[in-house]
């Protein structure tokens, strides 16, 4: 019967004897396997080399992918630059041309004559007004009167003195004629004739003095009536009846509206074209659709350093009184045909948030942004007063795709028909 427990016989390692004694076993404990350890070391070195190759390959692939991405980015950037360089534009060469130069400004209508009316006598009660605000008055018309009770009494006394002087003079004249007749008949002495002659001269002097006093009182009396010094419309009334008069404070303001003056200001650059006597047209909001005319009467010789403008005074005839002082006017000054640098209005772009303009000028194949100042406009053209020179090529189509420095390509286009604009 087989044994219930069988044991595989254990191998027994024999330790050879040497002359020096027992031989030490190998490090693996098996002296017979000593030569088999060398292949294991070689296999481990081969495995490490394979791992190194795999890692190096991964790094190489990563670097290759990165290089490809960089190349693609540069290609896209170059393509974008090439696309910018290919922006097609149409240009117009700046040139000098005839332009009907005109200027539109604003101004205010004012009275050519505007006066204050003062009492000539202080400390008197203003008894009555004969006009109201808005009434038309003629020069010399009585507009108000002061109390006259005292002056009337003085005038009556002066009149009485004149009458007494006249009566006394009449009596003395008769006496003189009688005495002169007697003297001629040698009935009286020369002394009596001289005496009556002296009395007659004194009476004449008294009458003259009384007349002078009456005239002075008459002037004072007339000054109690306050009169308009010009013809016009009562623009303001500053006091009421019953107030005390003062020679320092006006009671009325009268404005002559038959002829008005329009005050306006022109920019410094247009000042040389304005001259006295030139015709002007203007409109007012109060009379829509109607154009009024005037003539430059005064050109102020200096420029205001704060506003860089010069002041004009335009006289306007207003016989029907349709225009009134204080109205706002839109004025157009025409200077006639003049030479100017012109460009199409289509090339203008406005600076955001400002009233300034800029254009794109093609220089060395690139769009260069230039700020400009403009002047008169006419039939699709605009005057350039600064920022451009004759011959500059400004972009008139395609500027919406541009920025400063963008490469451009000028395309062939039909010429701008400026004569038809």
C-alpha positions in Angstrom: 0.0 0.0 0.0 1.2 3.4 -0.7 2.1 5.4 2.2 -0.3 8.0 3.3 2.3 10.6 3.4 5.1 10.5 0.9 7.9 13.0 0.9 10.0 14.1 -2.0 13.5 13.5 -1.0 15.3 16.7 -0.2 18.4 17.5 -2.1 21.5 17.6 0.0 24.1 20.2 -0.8 27.5 18.9 -0.4 30.2 21.2 0.7 33.4 20.3 -0.9 36.5 20.3 1.2 39.5 22.2 0.2 42.9 22.3 1.5 41.9 25.2 3.7 38.7 23.7 4.9 35.1 23.9 3.9 34.2 26.0 0.8 31.7 28.9 1.5 28.5 28.6 -0.5 27.7 31.1 -3.2 25.6 34.1 -2.5 22.4 32.5 -3.8 23.0 29.6 -1.5 23.5 27.3 -4.5 27.0 26.8 -5.6 25.8 24.9 -8.7 23.8 28.0 -9.9 26.7 30.3 -9.8 27.0 30.5 -13.6 23.2 30.9 -14.1 23.2 34.4 -12.4 25.0 36.1 -15.3 22.0 35.7 -17.7 19.6 37.2 -15.2 21.7 40.4 -14.9 21.8 40.7 -18.7 18.0 40.4 -18.9 17.5 43.1 -16.3 19.9 45.5 -18.3 17.9 44.8 -21.5 14.6 45.7 -19.7 16.1 49.0 -18.5 17.2 49.8 -22.0 13.7 49.2 -23.4 12.1 51.5 -20.8 14.6 54.2 -21.7 13.9 53.9 -25.3 10.1 54.2 -24.7 10.5 57.3 -22.5 12.8 58.9 -25.0 10.4 58.1 -27.8 7.5 59.7 -25.8 9.6 62.8 -25.2 10.5 63.0 -28.9 6.8 62.6 -29.9 5.8 65.4 -27.5 8.5 67.7 -28.8 7.4 66.9 -32.4 3.8 67.7 -31.5 4.9 71.0 -29.9 6.9 71.9 -32.9 3.9 71.2 -35.2 1.7 73.4 -33.0 4.2 76.3 -33.1 4.5 75.9 -36.8 0.7 76.0 -37.2 0.4 79.1 -35.0 3.0 80.9 -37.0 1.3 79.8 -40.2 -2.1 81.2 -38.9 -0.4 84.5 -37.9 1.3 84.8 -41.2 -2.0 84.0 -42.9 -3.7 86.7 -40.8 -1.0 89.2 -41.7 -1.4 88.2 -45.4 -5.1 88.7 -45.0 -4.6 92.2 -43.5 -2.2 93.0 -46.2 -4.9 92.1 -48.7 -7.5 94.6 -47.4 -8.8 96.2 -50.7 -9.4 99.9 -50.6 -10.4 102.6 -53.0 -8.5 105.9 -52.8 -8.9 109.5 -53.9 -5.9 111.9 -54.5 -6.3 115.1 -52.6 -6.5 118.1 -55.0 -7.1 121.8 -55.1 -10.5 122.8 -56.6 -13.0 125.6 -56.7 -15.4 125.8 -53.8 -18.3 128.1 -53.2 -17.0 129.1 -49.8 -19.6 130.0 -47.2 -19.9 130.0 -43.4 -22.8 129.3 -41.2 -22.8 130.9 -37.7 -25.3 131.9 -35.1 -26.1 135.3 -33.7 -28.5 137.4 -31.7 -30.8 140.2 -32.9 -30.5 143.4 -30.8 -31.9 146.9 -31.1 -29.7 149.3 -33.0 -31.0 152.0 -30.6 -31.9 151.1 -27.1 -32.2 154.0 -24.6 -33.3 154.5 -21.0 -35.7 157.3 -20.2 -34.9 159.3 -17.0 -36.8 162.1 -15.3 -35.0 165.5 -15.4 -36.4 166.6 -12.1 -35.7 164.7 -8.9 -37.9 164.3 -5.9 -41.3 164.7 -7.7 -44.2 162.3 -7.7 -44.7 160.6 -11.0 -48.3 161.5 -11.5 -49.2 159.5 -14.6 -47.9 157.2 -17.3 -49.3 157.6 -20.8 -47.8 154.4 -22.3 -47.5 150.8 -21.4 -44.9 148.1 -22.2 -45.1 147.1 -25.8 -46.5 150.4 -27.1 -44.9 152.2 -30.0 -43.9 155.8 -29.4 -42.6 158.6 -31.5 -39.6 160.7 -30.6 -40.8 163.7 -28.4 -44.0 162.0 -27.4 -45.0 162.5 -23.7 -44.7 159.1 -21.9 -45.2 160.2 -18.3 -45.7 163.4 -16.2 -44.7 164.6 -12.8 -46.9 166.5 -10.3 -47.3 170.1 -11.5 -49.1 172.0 -8.8 -46.0 173.9 -7.6 -44.7 174.7 -11.0 -48.1 175.8 -12.2 -48.2 178.3 -9.3 -44.7 179.6 -10.1 -45.6 179.9 -13.7 -48.7 181.9 -12.9 -46.7 184.3 -10.8 -44.2 184.7 -13.5 -46.9 185.4 -16.0 -48.4 188.0 -13.7 -45.0 189.7 -13.4 -44.7 189.8 -17.1 -48.1 191.4 -17.4 -47.2 194.0 -14.7 -44.0 194.8 -16.5 -45.8 195.2 -19.8 -48.4 197.5 -18.3 -45.8 199.6 -16.5 -43.9 199.9 -19.8 -47.0 201.0 -21.7 -47.6 203.8 -19.2 -44.0 205.0 -19.3 -44.1 204.9 -23.1 -47.1 207.2 -23.1 -45.5 209.5 -20.5 -42.3 209.6 -22.5 -44.2 210.6 -25.7 -46.0 213.4 -23.9 -42.9 214.8 -22.2 -40.9 214.5 -25.5 -43.6 216.5 -27.2 -43.4 219.2 -24.5 -39.7 219.2 -24.7 -39.8 219.7 -28.4 -42.0 222.8 -27.8 -39.5 223.9 -25.2 -42.2 223.8 -22.6 -40.2 221.6 -20.1 -36.6 221.2 -19.3 -34.1 218.6 -20.6 -33.9 217.2 -17.1 -37.5 216.0 -17.1 -37.0 214.4 -20.5 -33.9 212.5 -19.2 -35.8 211.4 -16.1 -38.7 209.9 -18.0 -36.3 208.3 -20.5 -34.5 206.6 -17.7 -37.8 205.3 -16.2 -38.7 203.9 -19.7 -35.4 202.1 -20.0 -35.9 200.5 -16.5 -39.4 199.4 -17.4 -38.0 197.7 -20.6 -35.4 195.9 -18.5 -38.0 194.8 -16.0 -40.1 193.3 -18.8 -37.1 191.6 -20.3 -36.2 190.1 -16.8 -39.8 189.0 -16.3 -39.9 187.3 -19.7 -36.6 185.5 -19.0 -38.0 184.3 -15.6 -41.1 183.1 -17.4 -39.1 181.2 -20.0 -37.0 179.6 -17.4 -40.1 178.4 -15.5 -41.6 177.2 -18.8 -38.5 175.0 -19.4 -38.9 173.7 -15.8 -42.6 173.2 -16.5 -42.0 171.3 -19.7 -39.5 169.1 -17.8 -42.4 167.9 -15.7 -43.5 166.1 -18.9 -41.2 163.1 -19.6 -40.8 162.6 -23.3 -39.4 159.8 -25.5 -36.0 160.6 -26.8 -36.2 158.1 -29.8 -39.0 156.4 -31.8 -39.5 152.8 -30.9 -41.2 150.3 -28.7 -41.5 150.6 -24.9 -39.4 147.5 -24.0 -39.6 147.9 -20.2 -41.2 150.0 -17.5 -39.4 150.1 -14.2 -41.7 152.2 -11.9 -45.4 152.8 -11.4 -47.4 156.0 -11.0 -47.0 157.5 -7.6 -43.3 156.7 -7.3 -40.8 159.4 -6.6 -38.7 160.6 -9.5 -34.9 160.2 -9.5 -32.4 161.4 -12.1 -30.3 158.3 -11.4 -33.0 155.7 -12.1 -34.8 155.2 -15.4 -38.5 154.9 -15.6 -38.7 153.3 -19.1 -36.6 151.6 -21.8 -37.4 152.3 -25.4 -36.0 150.1 -28.2 -35.9 151.1 -31.8 -36.9 148.0 -33.7 -37.2 149.6 -37.1 -33.5 148.9 -37.6 -31.9 146.0 -35.8 -28.3 144.8 -35.4 -27.3 141.2 -35.6 -24.2 140.3 -33.6 -22.3 137.2 -34.6 -18.8 135.8 -34.4 -16.7 134.2 -37.1 -13.8 131.8 -36.6 -10.3 133.1 -36.9 -9.6 131.1 -40.1 -12.6 132.8 -41.9 -11.9 136.3 -40.6 -9.9 137.4 -43.6 -12.8 136.8 -45.9 -15.3 139.0 -44.1 -15.5 142.7 -45.1 -17.7 145.7 -44.4 -20.7 145.9 -46.8 -21.0 142.2 -47.7 -24.6 140.9 -47.9 -25.8 138.4 -45.4 -28.8 136.1 -45.2 -30.3 134.6 -42.1 -33.3 132.8 -40.7 -35.1 132.9 -37.3 -37.1 130.2 -35.7 -40.1 132.5 -35.2 -40.5 132.8 -39.0 -40.0 129.4 -40.4 -39.3 129.2 -44.1 -38.6 132.9 -44.4 -35.1 134.2 -45.3 -34.1 137.7 -44.1 -31.2 139.8 -45.4 -28.8 142.3 -43.9 -25.4 143.9 -44.5 -22.2 143.8 -42.5 -21.8 147.3 -41.0 -19.0 146.7 -38.4 -16.1 144.2 -38.4 -14.3 144.3 -35.1 -10.5 144.5 -35.8 -9.3 142.1 -33.1 -9.6 138.4 -32.3 -10.9 137.3 -29.0 -8.0 135.2 -27.5 -10.4 133.1 -25.5 -12.7 132.0 -28.3 -10.4 132.6 -31.3 -13.3 134.5 -33.0 -13.9 137.9 -34.3 -17.2 139.9 -33.8 -19.4 141.2 -36.5 -22.3 143.7 -36.5 -24.9 143.3 -39.2 -27.6 145.9 -39.7 -31.0 144.7 -40.6 -33.9 146.8 -41.9 -37.2 145.9 -40.1 -39.9 148.2 -41.2 -42.8 145.8 -40.6 -41.4 144.9 -37.1 -41.6 141.2 -37.8 -38.3 140.7 -36.2 -37.7 141.6 -32.6 -34.6 142.1 -30.5 -33.6 139.0 -28.5 -34.4 136.6 -31.4 -31.9 133.9 -32.2 -30.6 133.9 -35.8 -28.9 131.3 -38.1 -26.6 133.3 -40.3 -25.0 132.4 -43.6 -22.0 134.3 -45.0 -21.1 133.7 -48.7 -17.5 134.4 -49.7 -17.8 133.3 -53.3 -15.6 130.8 -55.2 -12.2 130.1 -53.7 -9.4 127.6 -54.2 -9.2 124.9 -51.5 -8.0 121.4 -50.8 -11.0 119.1 -51.2 -11.8 115.5 -50.5 -15.1 113.5 -50.7 -17.2 113.6 -47.6 -17.3 109.7 -47.8 -13.7 109.5 -46.6 -14.4 111.3 -43.3 -14.7 109.3 -40.0 -15.6 111.0 -36.7 -13.7 110.6 -33.5 -16.0 108.9 -30.9 -17.4 111.5 -28.5 -15.9 114.5 -30.3 -16.6 116.7 -33.3 -13.2 115.9 -34.8 -12.6 114.0 -38.0 -9.9 111.7 -39.3 -9.1 109.9 -42.5 -6.9 107.1 -43.6 -4.0 107.9 -46.0 -2.2 105.2 -47.9 1.6 105.5 -47.3 4.1 102.7 -48.2 1.3 100.2 -48.6 -0.2 100.9 -45.2 -3.2 102.8 -43.9 -2.1 105.8 -41.8 -4.7 107.5 -39.6 -4.5 111.3 -39.8 -6.5 113.9 -37.9 -7.8 116.7 -40.1 -9.8 119.9 -39.8 -12.6 120.7 -42.2 -14.2 123.8 -43.6 -16.9 124.4 -46.2 -19.0 121.6 -47.7 -20.5 121.5 -51.1 -22.0 118.8 -53.3 -20.5 115.9 -51.6 -17.1 117.5 -51.1 -15.5 119.0 -48.1 -12.7 121.5 -47.6 -9.6 120.3 -45.6 -8.0 123.2 -43.8 -5.3 121.2 -42.1 -3.9 117.7 -41.8 -3.5 116.8 -45.5 -1.5 117.9 -48.5 -2.2 118.0 -52.2 -1.6 114.5 -53.7 -2.2 112.5 -50.5 -4.2 109.4 -51.2 -7.1 109.1 -48.9 -9.2 106.0 -48.5 -12.8 106.5 -49.6 -14.0 102.8 -49.6 -12.9 100.1 -47.3 -11.9 102.3 -44.3 -14.3 100.5 -42.0 -11.9 97.5 -42.0 -8.8 99.6 -41.3 -6.9 100.7 -38.3 -3.7 102.7 -38.1 -0.9 100.6 -39.7 -3.1 98.1 -41.5 -1.5 96.9 -44.8 -3.8 97.8 -47.8 -4.1 97.0 -51.4 -5.4 99.7 -53.7 -7.9 98.3 -56.1 -8.8 99.7 -59.5 -12.1 101.7 -59.3 -14.0 104.1 -61.4 -12.8 107.7 -61.0 -14.7 110.0 -58.6 -17.0 112.2 -60.6 -16.6 115.3 -58.6 -18.1 117.4 -61.3 -21.4 115.6 -61.0 -21.6 115.8 -57.2 
